[in-house]
Amino acid sequence: MTDYILWLGGVFVEDALKRPAVSTAANRWQKGLLEALEQNHFPVFELLHFPEPVFPKGKLRPGVQDDIASDFENCLVNYWNLPVLRTMDLCRVYLKAFKNICERRGKPLAVFSYNPMPWAVTAGLYAQKHLQTPWIDVCADHNEPGSDWGGYSLGAEAARGHVFLSYNAFNSCPFGPKMHLDGGINGLRYKPGMENFQTEDKKIILYTGMLSIWGGVSFLLKAFSLISDPDIELWICGHGSSSELEAARRADPRIKFYGLVSEERLQQIYRQATVLVNPRPNNINGNTMNFPSKILEYLSYGKPVVSTWTPGLSPDYREVLEVLPDENERCLADTILNVLQWPDERKKQNLIAIESFLLKSKTWKHQTDRLVAWLKKEVL
C-alpha cells in the first residue's frame, strides 16, 4: 500500500464557508498545505466533520458530502450536535472511522491533526499506542496555555511531533520535537517586476477577516475616524456582523462593507486596494498562540501592508510589513497616511522586498519540503 498521510481536518467547498463555524483562513491554510503534500510527496486522506454551533443554533446532525471539497479522498463523519454529548460523540465517531480507514487502506505513514481538539487527540493517541504510527499535532490557534503549558489540550503534549503556526508558541513550547510553519502561498497574485501602482484620486484601505475582537476591526474603525481626507475609503470584507461597524458606516459613507464575498470577487477587491491593514491587537487572549494568516495573502498582492506586531509573527516579517511603533489609534492612522503618500520608488522597493521574501521562503512548495525533511529527520 502506498504511504499516505491521514489528516484530521479538511477542506470545504466555497459555499460552506458562509456557515458561521467554518473558518475561511483555516480552509485556505489546509488547502494550500495538503495540495503541496499531494503534488510533491504523499497522497492525503482527510477524516473530518462539519463544524456547527450547538443545536438548536446549528443542525442536529451536521454535514453532507456536498459540503466537502473533492480535492482529496475523505471520510466525513456525522455526530449528535447536542450540549455535552457533542464532544463525546465526535471522539467516538472519529475513532471508529479511523479504525475503518486503516482496515481498508492500511495504516498511514503519519497522522496529522489540525488543532488539538479532543477527537483529534483521541485518534492521534490511538494511532501511536496501537499502530505505532506517529501523530503530529498542528496547532493553528489555542488559548493561552500558561507559562508551564499546563493549560494545553490534555493529551496533545504526547504527540510524536508538533507544528506551530505561531512563532511565539513554537519558541515557548516545552515539548518536542517541534517545527515552526506559519503558512504559504501558491504564487504571486501579480506579475513579478510589473509594477502597477494606482494613480486614481481615490485611495482604498482594505481589511479582510474576522469582525470579532480578535481581528481588530474596532481598533481600525477608531483609527479611520481620525482620517478626514474625503478621497480615502475604508473597505471591509468578512463573515458575520458588528454593531460597531454598522454604526460607523451610518456615520461615514467612506466606509464600505462587502461581507463574505466569493474568492473571485475578493481577488478583484484586493487588486483595487491601495494599502492592506492587519490591526490584530496584542491584548486579546490567544493572540500569542496564533498567526495572522491574512498577512501572507495580503503580501501575495504586492501591496503595502500596515500591521500591528503580535507574537505569532516571526522576526523576518519586519522586512516586509509597516509595523506600528505604538499600538494606538493615532499611530495606526498616521502610519496608514504615511504609506498612502509613498512615492512610486518607495512602492517599488517594497514590492522587490516582498517578492524576495515570498519566493525565497513562503511558497507552499518550500514549506512542504521543510515539513517532509523535518518528518524524516525527527519524527518518522
C-alpha positions in Angstrom: 0.0 0.0 0.0 1.4 3.4 -0.9 2.3 5.6 2.1 -0.3 8.2 2.8 -1.0 11.0 5.3 -4.1 10.8 7.3 -5.2 14.4 8.0 -7.7 15.0 10.8 -9.4 18.1 9.4 -10.2 19.1 5.9 -11.2 21.5 3.2 -14.7 22.6 2.5 -16.4 24.0 -0.7 -16.7 27.8 -1.0 -20.5 27.8 -0.3 -19.8 26.0 3.0 -17.6 28.9 4.2 -20.8 31.0 4.6 -21.7 28.9 7.6 -20.8 30.6 11.0 -18.5 27.9 12.4 -16.3 27.4 9.3 -13.1 29.4 9.1 -12.1 30.7 5.7 -8.5 31.2 6.9 -8.3 27.6 8.2 -9.8 26.4 4.9 -7.2 28.3 2.8 -4.3 27.2 5.0 -5.2 23.5 4.9 -5.9 23.5 1.2 -2.5 25.1 0.5 -0.5 22.6 2.5 -2.5 19.5 1.5 -2.2 20.3 -2.2 1.5 20.7 -1.8 1.8 17.4 0.1 -0.1 15.6 -2.7 1.8 17.2 -5.6 5.3 16.6 -4.2 5.3 14.0 -1.6 2.4 11.9 -0.3 -1.3 11.3 -1.0 -3.6 12.7 1.6 -6.8 11.2 3.1 -9.0 13.5 5.2 -11.0 12.5 8.2 -13.3 15.4 9.1 -16.7 16.6 10.4 -18.7 19.7 9.6 -18.5 22.2 12.4 -21.7 23.8 13.6 -22.9 25.8 16.6 -24.5 23.6 19.2 -28.1 22.6 18.4 -30.6 24.4 18.1 -28.4 27.2 16.7 -26.7 24.6 14.5 -28.0 21.4 12.9 -28.7 18.3 15.0 -26.7 16.1 12.6 -24.4 18.4 10.7 -22.6 17.8 7.4 -23.3 16.4 4.0 -20.8 15.2 1.4 -21.6 18.2 -0.8 -20.0 20.4 1.9 -16.6 18.8 1.3 -14.2 19.8 -1.4 -13.4 17.0 -3.8 -9.7 17.8 -3.9 -8.7 14.9 -1.6 -10.0 11.5 -0.6 -12.0 11.9 2.5 -14.3 10.4 5.1 -17.0 12.7 6.6 -18.3 11.7 10.0 -21.7 12.7 11.4 -22.3 13.3 15.0 -25.0 14.3 17.5 -24.6 18.1 17.9 -26.0 18.4 21.4 -24.5 20.1 24.5 -22.1 17.8 26.4 -22.8 14.9 24.1 -21.2 16.6 21.0 -17.6 16.2 22.2 -18.0 12.7 23.4 -19.8 11.6 20.2 -17.1 13.2 18.0 -14.4 11.3 19.9 -16.4 8.1 19.3 -17.1 8.6 15.6 -13.5 9.8 14.8 -12.0 6.7 16.5 -14.4 4.3 14.7 -13.8 5.9 11.3 -10.1 6.0 11.9 -10.1 2.2 12.6 -12.2 1.6 9.4 -9.9 3.6 7.3 -6.9 1.7 8.5 -8.6 -1.6 7.8 -9.4 -0.6 4.2 -6.2 1.2 3.3 -3.6 0.0 5.8 -2.2 2.2 8.5 -1.0 5.7 7.4 2.6 6.8 7.3 1.6 9.5 9.8 -1.5 11.1 11.3 -1.7 14.9 11.4 -4.4 16.8 13.3 -5.3 20.4 12.6 -5.6 21.8 16.1 -5.5 19.6 19.2 -9.3 19.1 19.7 -10.4 16.2 21.9 -11.5 14.0 19.0 -8.2 14.6 17.2 -6.2 13.8 20.4 -8.3 10.6 20.8 -7.5 9.4 17.3 -3.9 10.5 17.5 -3.1 8.7 20.8 -4.8 5.6 19.4 -2.6 5.7 16.3 0.6 5.9 18.4 -0.3 3.4 21.0 -1.9 0.6 18.9 -0.4 1.1 15.4 2.9 2.7 16.3 2.0 5.4 13.8 3.4 8.9 14.6 0.8 11.6 15.3 1.7 15.2 14.6 -0.2 17.9 16.4 -0.6 21.0 14.1 -1.5 23.9 16.4 -3.0 26.8 14.4 -4.6 28.6 17.4 -5.1 28.0 21.1 -6.0 29.8 24.3 -3.0 30.9 26.4 -1.6 27.6 27.9 0.2 29.3 30.8 4.0 29.6 31.4 4.4 25.9 32.0 1.9 25.0 29.2 -0.3 23.2 31.8 -3.3 24.6 30.0 -2.5 23.0 26.7 -5.0 20.5 25.3 -5.0 17.4 27.6 -3.0 14.6 25.9 -1.7 16.6 23.0 1.7 17.0 24.5 2.2 13.3 23.9 2.1 13.7 20.1 5.3 12.5 18.4 5.8 15.9 16.8 4.3 19.4 17.0 3.9 22.0 14.3 3.1 25.6 15.3 1.9 28.4 13.1 2.7 30.9 15.8 6.3 31.8 16.3 5.8 32.6 19.9 4.1 29.2 20.5 6.9 27.4 18.7 9.6 29.1 20.9 7.8 28.8 24.2 6.5 25.2 23.8 8.5 23.0 26.3 8.0 19.7 24.5 9.1 18.5 21.1 10.2 17.6 18.5 8.7 20.8 17.2 8.6 22.9 14.0 7.6 26.4 13.1 5.5 26.6 9.9 3.3 29.7 9.7 1.9 29.3 6.2 2.5 29.7 2.5 1.3 31.0 -0.9 0.7 29.2 -4.2 2.2 32.0 -6.1 2.3 35.8 -6.5 -1.0 37.5 -7.4 0.7 39.8 -9.7 3.5 39.5 -12.3 6.9 40.0 -10.7 8.6 43.2 -11.9 5.4 44.5 -13.4 4.6 47.4 -11.0 1.0 48.7 -11.4 0.7 51.4 -8.8 -2.6 53.2 -8.5 -2.8 56.7 -9.9 -6.5 57.3 -9.2 -7.5 60.1 -6.8 -9.4 57.6 -4.6 -7.2 55.6 -2.1 -8.6 52.4 -0.6 -7.6 50.9 2.8 -8.6 47.3 2.9 -9.3 44.9 5.8 -10.4 41.3 5.3 -11.1 38.7 8.0 -12.8 38.4 11.3 -15.2 41.0 12.6 -14.7 39.8 16.2 -12.4 41.4 18.8 -9.5 39.1 17.7 -9.3 40.7 14.3 -9.0 44.3 15.5 -11.9 45.9 13.4 -12.9 48.1 16.3 -9.3 49.4 16.6 -9.2 50.1 12.8 -12.6 51.9 12.8 -11.4 54.2 15.6 -8.2 54.9 13.7 -10.1 55.6 10.5 -12.2 58.2 12.3 -9.0 60.2 12.7 -8.5 60.3 8.9 -10.5 63.2 7.4 -9.5 63.0 3.7 -12.7 62.5 1.7 -10.8 60.6 -1.0 -9.7 57.9 1.3 -12.1 55.0 1.8 -12.1 52.0 4.2 -13.3 48.7 2.7 -14.0 45.7 4.9 -14.7 42.1 3.9 -15.5 39.3 6.3 -18.0 36.9 7.8 -20.5 37.9 10.4 -21.7 41.3 11.8 -20.6 44.1 14.0 -22.8 46.7 15.6 -19.8 49.0 15.8 -19.2 48.6 12.1 -22.8 49.3 11.3 -22.7 52.5 13.4 -19.5 53.6 11.7 -21.0 53.0 8.3 -24.0 55.1 9.1 -21.9 57.9 10.3 -19.3 57.8 7.5 -20.2 56.9 3.9 -16.5 56.4 3.1 -16.7 53.0 4.9 -17.8 50.1 2.6 -18.7 46.7 4.0 -18.9 43.8 1.4 -19.5 40.9 3.8 -18.2 37.5 2.8 -17.5 37.5 -0.9 -16.6 34.8 -3.4 -12.9 34.1 -4.0 -13.1 35.7 -7.4 -14.7 38.9 -6.1 -12.2 39.0 -3.2 -9.3 39.0 -5.6 -10.8 41.9 -7.5 -11.1 43.8 -4.3 -7.5 43.1 -3.3 -6.3 44.5 -6.6 -8.3 47.7 -6.2 -6.8 48.3 -2.7 -4.0 50.8 -2.1 -2.9 49.6 1.3 -3.9 46.5 3.3 -4.2 46.5 7.1 -3.8 43.9 9.8 -4.9 45.6 13.1 -4.9 42.5 15.3 -4.5 43.6 18.9 -1.9 42.3 21.4 -4.1 42.4 24.4 -6.6 39.6 23.5 -6.3 36.1 25.0 -5.0 33.7 22.4 -3.3 36.2 20.1 0.1 34.9 21.1 -0.9 31.4 20.1 -1.9 32.1 16.5 -0.5 33.5 13.3 -2.4 36.2 11.3 -2.6 34.1 8.1 -4.1 37.0 6.2 -0.6 38.5 6.2 0.7 36.1 3.5 -2.5 36.5 1.5 -2.0 40.3 1.7 1.6 40.2 0.7 0.9 38.0 -2.3 -0.7 41.0 -4.0 2.5 43.1 -3.6 0.7 45.9 -1.8 2.0 47.8 1.3 0.8 46.1 4.5 0.3 48.1 7.7 0.3 45.8 10.7 0.4 45.6 14.5 3.1 43.3 15.8 1.8 40.2 17.6 4.0 37.4 19.0 2.8 34.9 16.4 4.9 36.7 13.7 8.5 35.7 13.2 11.1 38.5 13.1 11.6 38.2 9.3 8.2 39.8 8.7 9.6 43.1 9.8 11.4 43.2 6.4 8.0 43.4 4.5 5.5 45.0 6.9 4.9 48.5 8.0 4.8 47.8 11.7 3.1 50.2 14.1 5.7 51.7 16.5 2.9 52.1 19.1 -0.4 50.2 19.2 -2.9 53.1 19.4 -5.4 54.7 17.1 -3.4 57.8 16.3 -0.3 55.8 15.4 -2.4 53.4 13.2 -4.0 56.4 11.4 -0.6 58.2 10.9 1.1 55.0 9.6 -1.6 54.4 7.0 -1.5 58.1 5.9 2.3 57.9 5.6 2.1 54.8 3.4 -0.6 56.4 1.2 1.9 59.1 0.5 4.7 56.9 -0.6 6.3 57.8 -4.0 6.5 55.2 -6.7 10.1 54.5 -6.0 9.3 53.6 -2.4 6.5 51.3 -3.6 8.8 49.6 -6.0 11.4 49.0 -3.2 8.7 47.5 -1.1 7.5 45.3 -3.9 11.0 44.0 -4.5 11.4 43.1 -0.8 8.0 41.3 -0.8 8.9 39.3 -3.9 12.2 38.1 -2.4 10.6 37.3 0.9 7.8 35.2 -0.5 9.6 33.4 -3.3 12.6 32.5 -1.1 10.8 31.0 1.9 7.0 31.3 1.8 5.7 29.2 -1.1 3.8 26.1 -0.1 6.3 24.0 -2.1 9.1 25.3 0.1 7.2 24.9 3.3 6.1 21.4 2.5 9.7 20.4 1.6 10.7 21.7 5.0 7.9 19.8 6.7 8.8 16.5 5.0 12.5 16.9 5.8 11.7 17.5 9.4 9.4 14.5 9.5 12.1 12.2 8.1 14.8 13.5 10.4 12.9 13.9 13.7 9.6 12.1 13.7 9.3 9.0 11.4 
